[in-house]
Amino acid sequence: MFRRTVQTKLIPDIQRKLLGYDCVYVQMDGARAHVKFCDELNELGARRRQIDGQKTLVIRFVRQPANSPDTNVLDLCFFRSLAKLVSKKERKFKQGHEGKEAFWKHVVRTFHDYHDDERTMDRCWRTKSAVVQSILGAHGSNDYELPHGYIESKPIV
């Protein structure tokens, strides 16, 4: 079912929606049912055809490292950043019910401020792209370095 869905739905959708690009990487987990079709999917993804007079891109399927929070944008950026922002003012809240209520309101307000900031959300996705590039550079293994101190990352397409 996995192979058929990728072959009949995912690959054609990617080819239609990303006309004009040369190559795209599709990252998948290391589930046995997925990995056993990796070579076959890479062969299918390498077949180029014409759509509206343009050649379709090459699709490469790569595995993500097992159980990696580095590939989950929420674990990588969002929860870490939100926790840091909340903890900055955590000590000002008193113990007891009133303090817990005030602290909860602070957490919710911080979440909304963080979520509404487009630049912050954009930075999270750029960070994830940089991490995925590091993983691809290590050929999908766990032997990759997390990027630090970069300013801009080219998107993976």
N, C-alpha and C positions, 0 to 999 in steps of 0.2 A: 504494500500500500504506500509506504514512504517513497520508494523509487518511482512508482507510477505517478504519484502526486507531483514530485519534483519534475519528472519528465514531461508530464502533460499540462501542468499549470505553472509551476515556478519558472522553469527555463523559458517557455514562450513569453511569459509576462515580463521577465527581465529583458529579454531580447527586444520586445516592443517598446518598453518604457525607457530603455537606455540606449536608443539608437544614437550613433555618433561617438560613443565611447569605445575604447579598444578592449578593455578587460575589466572584469568585476570579480571580486572574491566573495564567496558565500561561506560564511563560517557556520559550522554545525557542531553539535555536541558529539561526544565520543561513544554514543550508544551503539552497541553491537549491531543492531538492526540498521543503523545508518552507515556505519563505517564499512560494513561488508560491501556496500554499493559505491564506495568512494571512487574507485577506479572507473567503473562504468559511468558514473555521473560526470566525471572529468572528461571522459571521451565524448559524451553527449554535449557537454558544455563547450567543448572545443570545436564542434561542428558549426561552421558559419554558414549563414544563408542570407538571402536578399529580402529586405522588407522595404517597400516604398523606394526602391533604387539604392538603398544603403545596405552595406554589409553589417551583419549583426556582430556583437562583441563576443569575446571568449569569456566563458564562465569557468572559474576554478573553484572547486570545493575544497575547503581546508577544515581541519579539526581544531576546535578550541581546547586549551588545556583543561584537564578534568577539574571540576569543582572550583573554578577560578572566579573569585569575586571581582577580579580585575576586568572581566568582560561584561560585567553587569553594571550599567551606568548608575544605578541606584546605590549599589555597594561602593563603587569606585569613587563617586563624587558626592552625590546628593546626601546620603545618610551621614557620611563623614563630615561634610561641610556644615550641615544642619546641626549636628551634635556639637561641633566646635562653636558655632554661633550661639547656641542655647547655653552652653556651659560657661561662656564668658560672664553671664549675669546670674548664674545659678546660685551663688552664695548670698545674694541680696534677699532671697526669699526665706521667710521664717519657716520653722518646723510647724507641723500641725495642719489642720484642715484648710484654714485661710491661706496659708503659705502655699499649699498644694494647688489650690484653685488659682491663685495668682500666677504660680509657675506654669500651670497648664495653659492659661491665657497667653503667657509669654511664648510658650512653645508654638501655639497655633498662630500667633501674630508673626513670629519669626518664620514659620513655614510659608505663610502667605507672602511675606515680603520677599523671601528667597525665591519662591515659585514665580512671582510676578516679574522678577528681574530677568529680562530677555538675555542680557549679556552673560549673566551667571549660567543660565541654562545652555547657552551656546558654548560657553567655556567647558561645561561638563561634556558635551558631545565631542568637542575638539580633543579633550583629554582622552576620551574613550577611543577616538580614532588613532591617536598617537600610541596608545597601549596596544591596539589591534595591529598596528604597523610593527611594533616590537615583537609581537607574537608571530606574525607572518615571517619576520626576519629570522626567527628561531625555528621556522618550519613547523609551527604548531606545538612545539614541546614546551615544557615548563621552564626551560633554560633561557629565559628572556629577562632583560633588565627593564624595569619600569622607567618611563621617561621622567626626567626631573628638570625643572627650570627652562622648559622650552617656551617660546612665545607664541608661535603659530605652527599648526600642523596641517599638512595638505590632506584633504579628505580622501578616504579610500573609496575608489570607484572602479 
